[in-house]
Amino acid sequence: SRAYLIAAILTITGLSLAAGILNPESSKQCTGVTAVILQIVMFAGPLENMSTAIRTMSSDGISLLFAFAGAVNCVLWTLFGLYVEKTWFLWLPNGLSALLCFSQILLYLLIGVFESG
């Protein structure tokens, strides 16, 4: 939608300005923090669908494929951040995002039990 396009343009513009103004280390940190924020926003987006699913007791709004793919991706990045790079920039946001994905999967399964029973 239009809001996402505007957010993307502002993010790219802001990061480009930061790269030109800040020293390389500060620019790298600014890019990392921005990526962390955007990742958590992306994986928290389906929370509204989860709220609707709980209210209606219908799992129609939950994308199981997205949740599963996100969980696998985030678990792998969490492990990489913990054991290889040893930086919270990788393990913390990916760990939080993995929890959000697992909560979607769990809700999908729980509502499925109620829908079939």
N, C-alpha and C positions, 0 to 999 in steps of 0.2 A: 504494500500500500504506500501511499504518499508519505506517511509518517516514518516508515522504515527507510525509505529513500533519503529523506531529509536527515535522519539520524546517521545513515551511512556516509553521506556527503560531509556532515559536520565532523564525524569521527576521523575520516581520512584527512580533511583539512587541518584539524587540530593536531593530529600526529605528524603531518608534514611540517607544520609550523614548529612543533616541538623539536623535530629532528634538525631544523635549521637554526633554532635559537639556543637549544640546550647543548651541553657537552655530550659526547657519545654515551657515557654511562648514565646520565640523567635521562637522556632520550630513550635509552634501552629500558630503563625502569618505568618511564611514562607509558611506553608501548605495552609493557608487561601488565601494568595495572589496568590499562584500558582493555586489554584482552581478557583479563580476569573478570572485570565487570560485565563485559559483553557476553562472556560465556555463561555466567550465572544468570543473567537476564534471559538468555536463550533457553536454558534448561528449566528456568522457573516459569516460563511462558505457559506451559500446560497446566499450571496450578489452577487457573480459572476453569479449565475443562474438568479437573478433578473435583472442584467445588460443585460444578453442575452435575457431575456423575453421582456425587454423594446425595445431592438434593433430589435428583430424579431416580436414583438407584438404577441407572442405565450406564453401561460402559461404552456406549456408542461414540462419545466424544474423546475417548482415550485412544491414542495411536500406540498400539502395542509394539509395532515394528520400530517406531521412533524411540520408544522407551527402552526396548531391548538393545538396539544399536547404540544408543547413548550410554546405557549402563556398561556395555562391553568396552566402548571407547574410553569412557571416563575411568573405569577400573584399571585399564592398561596404563593410561597416563598417570593415574595416582601411584601405581607401583613404580613406574619409571621415575616420577618425581621423588618418591621416598628412597628408592634404593640405588638409582643411577646418578641422577643430577643432585639429589639431596637439597631441593629448594622448595620452599612453601608455595612459590609462584606456580608450581605444577601440581603438587599433591593436594593442597587445600581446596582450590576451586574445583578441581576434578573430583575430589572426594565428596564435596557438597553436591556437585552435579550428579554423581553416581547415586547418592542417597535420594535425590529428587526423582531420578529415573526408576530406582527400585521401588519407591513409594507409588509411582504410577502403575508399575507391574503388579504390585501387591493389591492395590485398589481394583485393578482390572480383574484379577483372579477372585478377589472377595465378592465383588459385585456379580461376577459370573456365577458364583455358587448360589447367591440369592436369586439371580434371574432364572436359573435352572431348577431351583428347589421351590 
